[in-house]
Amino acid sequence: MIRACAIVPYYEHARTIGAVVTALLGHGLACIVVDDGSGAAAHAAVATLAHAQPREVTLVTHARNQGKGAAVLTGMRAAVAAGYTHALQIDADGQHDCSDVPALLAAAEKRPEAVVLGRPLFDDSTPRSRFYGRYLTHVWVWINTLSFEIEDSMCGFRVYPLAPVLALADAVRLGRRMEFDTEVLVRLHWRGIRIVNIPTRVTYPRDGISHFRLWRDNLHISGMHARLFFGMLARLPARLWRRRPGAAFA
């Protein structure tokens, strides 16, 4: 049986964090909110939640902004220290449907060794540029894993088994910003961690705040895809050998 909490990486989402945390608590999940260097006003919104419910809400603070990936890893280390085996990661901007939390947790209970990954079902609020632009990353992920198992590597709604992720983070320097969500899945897949895809609804709030920085984050993502591609090439001979006729499937 798994012991799961929620990890919410947080940066300046004062308008939405309360509803996200309240919904998670309603599903029986304790929340670790990692404030990734927010300003005083936005930090106060989370501090108020943690002060009001200290047993259910833990606030961890980065003195300066380090990026989403760094915030998730900080939350994971705090979760392991608190005795959790799994963590449900969810974004703080309110785009994910928390009514799908039970489905993700049920899948994690059934397959505790796997990553349970949300596969977005987009509605009409989704900007067309984001909807089509993410397919470039999908293609690179399918190339770098030689598999279609990871259906959408960019969805920030997922359940991780903590031990293999932290073992990976101790062995490899993972991207600290927006590239983290994709890179960690590809590298876990290389290590034999399976992926379970669960459909989940996604809505982009009209007044939502995006922290995606066009040049900086695209540069990091491009570098990540290049590193993964060359890593895939290094693994390719062994993968092909295991898949030769008569070999056991790997």
DRENSE-418814 format. One line per 8 residues: number of its first residue (from 0); their letters; for each residue z, x, y of C-alpha. Coordinates in nm, 3 decimals, always signed. Layout:
NUM = A = Z:X:Y ~ ...
//
This chain:
0 = MIRACAIV = +0.000:+0.000:+0.000 ~ -0.095:+0.138:+0.340 ~ +0.134:+0.158:+0.644 ~ -0.082:+0.103:+0.951 ~ -0.033:+0.106:+1.326 ~ -0.279:+0.069:+1.612 ~ -0.391:+0.355:+1.836 ~ -0.529:+0.262:+2.177
8 = PYYEHART = -0.682:+0.545:+2.383 ~ -0.634:+0.443:+2.744 ~ -0.770:+0.551:+3.080 ~ -0.752:+0.330:+3.390 ~ -0.789:-0.003:+3.204 ~ -0.493:-0.173:+3.371 ~ -0.661:-0.517:+3.376 ~ -0.726:-0.533:+3.002
16 = IGAVVTAL = -0.459:-0.325:+2.827 ~ -0.197:-0.602:+2.828 ~ -0.419:-0.851:+2.645 ~ -0.531:-0.589:+2.391 ~ -0.176:-0.479:+2.309 ~ -0.048:-0.838:+2.294 ~ -0.324:-0.931:+2.048 ~ -0.248:-0.630:+1.827
24 = LGHGLACI = +0.124:-0.708:+1.825 ~ +0.033:-1.061:+1.721 ~ -0.120:-0.915:+1.405 ~ +0.200:-0.728:+1.325 ~ +0.077:-0.386:+1.436 ~ +0.295:-0.147:+1.629 ~ +0.089:+0.017:+1.904 ~ +0.063:+0.378:+2.011
32 = VVDDGSGA = -0.104:+0.381:+2.352 ~ -0.225:+0.723:+2.466 ~ -0.262:+0.734:+2.844 ~ -0.527:+0.999:+2.895 ~ -0.432:+1.104:+3.248 ~ -0.453:+0.769:+3.431 ~ -0.343:+0.736:+3.792 ~ +0.002:+0.608:+3.882
40 = AAHAAVAT = -0.091:+0.240:+3.909 ~ -0.276:+0.227:+3.576 ~ -0.006:+0.432:+3.404 ~ +0.258:+0.187:+3.529 ~ +0.081:-0.100:+3.352 ~ +0.127:+0.071:+3.015 ~ +0.475:+0.198:+3.095 ~ +0.579:-0.161:+3.167
48 = LAHAQPRE = +0.455:-0.272:+2.824 ~ +0.636:+0.012:+2.650 ~ +0.958:-0.051:+2.841 ~ +0.952:-0.423:+2.760 ~ +0.889:-0.369:+2.386 ~ +1.009:-0.018:+2.302 ~ +1.017:-0.074:+1.925 ~ +0.661:-0.208:+1.911
56 = VTLVTHAR = +0.483:-0.009:+2.184 ~ +0.493:+0.370:+2.209 ~ +0.346:+0.539:+2.514 ~ +0.217:+0.896:+2.487 ~ +0.087:+1.054:+2.807 ~ -0.163:+1.332:+2.877 ~ -0.086:+1.501:+3.207 ~ -0.460:+1.530:+3.273
64 = NQGKGAAV = -0.767:+1.358:+3.138 ~ -0.882:+1.526:+2.816 ~ -1.125:+1.269:+2.673 ~ -1.124:+0.985:+2.425 ~ -1.135:+1.207:+2.118 ~ -0.839:+1.411:+2.235 ~ -0.645:+1.090:+2.302 ~ -0.720:+0.953:+1.955
72 = LTGMRAAV = -0.607:+1.276:+1.788 ~ -0.286:+1.278:+1.993 ~ -0.222:+0.922:+1.880 ~ -0.289:+1.012:+1.518 ~ -0.038:+1.296:+1.524 ~ +0.220:+1.063:+1.675 ~ +0.142:+0.805:+1.405 ~ +0.192:+1.053:+1.122
80 = AAGYTHAL = +0.520:+1.169:+1.279 ~ +0.632:+0.805:+1.277 ~ +0.549:+0.767:+0.906 ~ +0.217:+0.580:+0.922 ~ -0.061:+0.643:+0.670 ~ -0.343:+0.465:+0.853 ~ -0.436:+0.384:+1.211 ~ -0.653:+0.111:+1.355
88 = QIDADGQH = -0.835:+0.255:+1.655 ~ -0.945:+0.007:+1.921 ~ -1.076:+0.057:+2.274 ~ -0.864:-0.054:+2.569 ~ -1.142:-0.230:+2.760 ~ -1.123:-0.561:+2.574 ~ -1.474:-0.556:+2.428 ~ -1.357:-0.580:+2.066
96 = DCSDVPAL = -1.254:-0.908:+1.905 ~ -0.895:-0.866:+1.788 ~ -0.931:-1.169:+1.562 ~ -1.120:-0.932:+1.331 ~ -0.816:-0.704:+1.289 ~ -0.707:-0.874:+0.962 ~ -1.051:-0.819:+0.807 ~ -1.044:-0.447:+0.886
104 = LAAAEKRP = -0.689:-0.407:+0.758 ~ -0.767:-0.600:+0.440 ~ -1.060:-0.367:+0.373 ~ -0.832:-0.066:+0.431 ~ -0.578:-0.206:+0.185 ~ -0.853:-0.245:-0.073 ~ -1.004:+0.100:-0.007 ~ -0.722:+0.314:+0.138
112 = EAVVLGRP = -0.917:+0.637:+0.088 ~ -1.209:+0.518:+0.304 ~ -1.277:+0.480:+0.675 ~ -1.321:+0.112:+0.761 ~ -1.581:+0.097:+1.037 ~ -1.665:-0.195:+1.261 ~ -2.036:-0.285:+1.264 ~ -2.098:-0.454:+1.601
120 = LFDDSTPR = -2.244:-0.802:+1.629 ~ -2.357:-0.801:+1.991 ~ -2.380:-1.106:+2.213 ~ -2.583:-1.169:+2.529 ~ -2.335:-0.974:+2.744 ~ -2.455:-0.643:+2.597 ~ -2.665:-0.435:+2.837 ~ -3.008:-0.382:+2.683
128 = SRFYGRYL = -2.996:-0.011:+2.769 ~ -2.683:+0.034:+2.558 ~ -2.811:-0.183:+2.276 ~ -3.133:+0.013:+2.231 ~ -3.002:+0.352:+2.342 ~ -2.745:+0.370:+2.064 ~ -3.022:+0.363:+1.802 ~ -3.108:+0.724:+1.883
136 = THVWVWIN = -2.760:+0.821:+1.768 ~ -2.796:+0.599:+1.460 ~ -3.110:+0.786:+1.357 ~ -2.947:+1.126:+1.406 ~ -2.645:+1.015:+1.201 ~ -2.868:+0.896:+0.917 ~ -3.052:+1.230:+0.925 ~ -2.735:+1.437:+0.939
144 = TLSFEIED = -2.571:+1.251:+0.650 ~ -2.891:+1.193:+0.448 ~ -2.751:+0.844:+0.408 ~ -2.742:+0.497:+0.566 ~ -2.374:+0.455:+0.481 ~ -2.259:+0.486:+0.844 ~ -2.416:+0.177:+1.000 ~ -2.290:+0.223:+1.358
152 = SMCGFRVY = -2.104:+0.544:+1.436 ~ -2.036:+0.450:+1.800 ~ -1.816:+0.146:+1.743 ~ -1.464:+0.219:+1.868 ~ -1.302:-0.035:+1.634 ~ -1.212:+0.118:+1.298 ~ -0.932:+0.207:+1.055 ~ -0.875:+0.570:+0.962
160 = PLAPVLAL = -0.679:+0.719:+0.674 ~ -0.478:+0.969:+0.877 ~ -0.435:+1.258:+0.634 ~ -0.806:+1.348:+0.587 ~ -0.883:+1.310:+0.958 ~ -0.604:+1.542:+1.066 ~ -0.695:+1.790:+0.790 ~ -1.048:+1.792:+0.933
168 = ADAVRLGR = -0.920:+1.831:+1.290 ~ -0.710:+2.130:+1.181 ~ -1.012:+2.295:+1.019 ~ -1.288:+2.218:+1.272 ~ -1.282:+2.179:+1.650 ~ -1.400:+1.823:+1.696 ~ -1.551:+1.697:+2.020 ~ -1.282:+1.577:+2.259
176 = RMEFDTEV = -1.477:+1.317:+2.455 ~ -1.719:+1.034:+2.377 ~ -1.889:+1.232:+2.100 ~ -1.572:+1.221:+1.888 ~ -1.636:+0.877:+1.734 ~ -1.967:+0.988:+1.585 ~ -1.880:+1.347:+1.495 ~ -1.564:+1.265:+1.304
184 = LVRLHWRG = -1.748:+1.013:+1.085 ~ -2.030:+1.253:+0.997 ~ -1.791:+1.536:+0.914 ~ -1.569:+1.307:+0.706 ~ -1.879:+1.188:+0.520 ~ -1.966:+1.551:+0.445 ~ -1.618:+1.587:+0.294 ~ -1.674:+1.294:+0.061
192 = IRIVNIPT = -1.483:+1.026:+0.255 ~ -1.655:+0.695:+0.205 ~ -1.733:+0.442:+0.478 ~ -1.677:+0.067:+0.453 ~ -1.867:-0.134:+0.716 ~ -1.719:-0.462:+0.843 ~ -1.909:-0.685:+1.090 ~ -1.722:-0.745:+1.414
200 = RVTYPRDG = -1.808:-0.922:+1.738 ~ -1.848:-0.721:+2.058 ~ -1.849:-0.856:+2.413 ~ -1.897:-0.649:+2.726 ~ -1.669:-0.787:+3.003 ~ -1.857:-0.854:+3.326 ~ -1.604:-0.658:+3.528 ~ -1.552:-0.398:+3.257
208 = ISHFRLWR = -1.488:-0.033:+3.341 ~ -1.701:+0.229:+3.168 ~ -1.591:+0.592:+3.161 ~ -1.921:+0.713:+3.020 ~ -2.050:+0.989:+3.248 ~ -2.427:+1.006:+3.216 ~ -2.490:+1.380:+3.243 ~ -2.161:+1.516:+3.112
216 = DNLHISGM = -2.131:+1.287:+2.811 ~ -2.500:+1.300:+2.720 ~ -2.474:+1.680:+2.726 ~ -2.173:+1.671:+2.493 ~ -2.343:+1.420:+2.263 ~ -2.664:+1.625:+2.250 ~ -2.464:+1.936:+2.164 ~ -2.279:+1.746:+1.894
224 = HARLFFGM = -2.602:+1.622:+1.734 ~ -2.741:+1.978:+1.738 ~ -2.428:+2.119:+1.570 ~ -2.434:+1.847:+1.307 ~ -2.805:+1.894:+1.240 ~ -2.765:+2.264:+1.170 ~ -2.459:+2.186:+0.962 ~ -2.666:+1.940:+0.761
232 = LARLPARL = -2.936:+2.204:+0.706 ~ -2.675:+2.442:+0.568 ~ -2.560:+2.174:+0.322 ~ -2.909:+2.053:+0.230 ~ -2.981:+2.281:-0.071 ~ -2.656:+2.184:-0.241 ~ -2.714:+1.815:-0.172 ~ -3.065:+1.828:-0.315
240 = WRRRPGAA = -2.943:+2.019:-0.620 ~ -2.680:+1.752:-0.694 ~ -2.947:+1.482:-0.661 ~ -3.198:+1.644:-0.892 ~ -3.319:+1.433:-1.190 ~ -3.053:+1.423:-1.458 ~ -2.769:+1.528:-1.228 ~ -2.469:+1.305:-1.169
248 = FA = -2.496:+1.109:-0.843 ~ -2.296:+1.267:-0.558
//
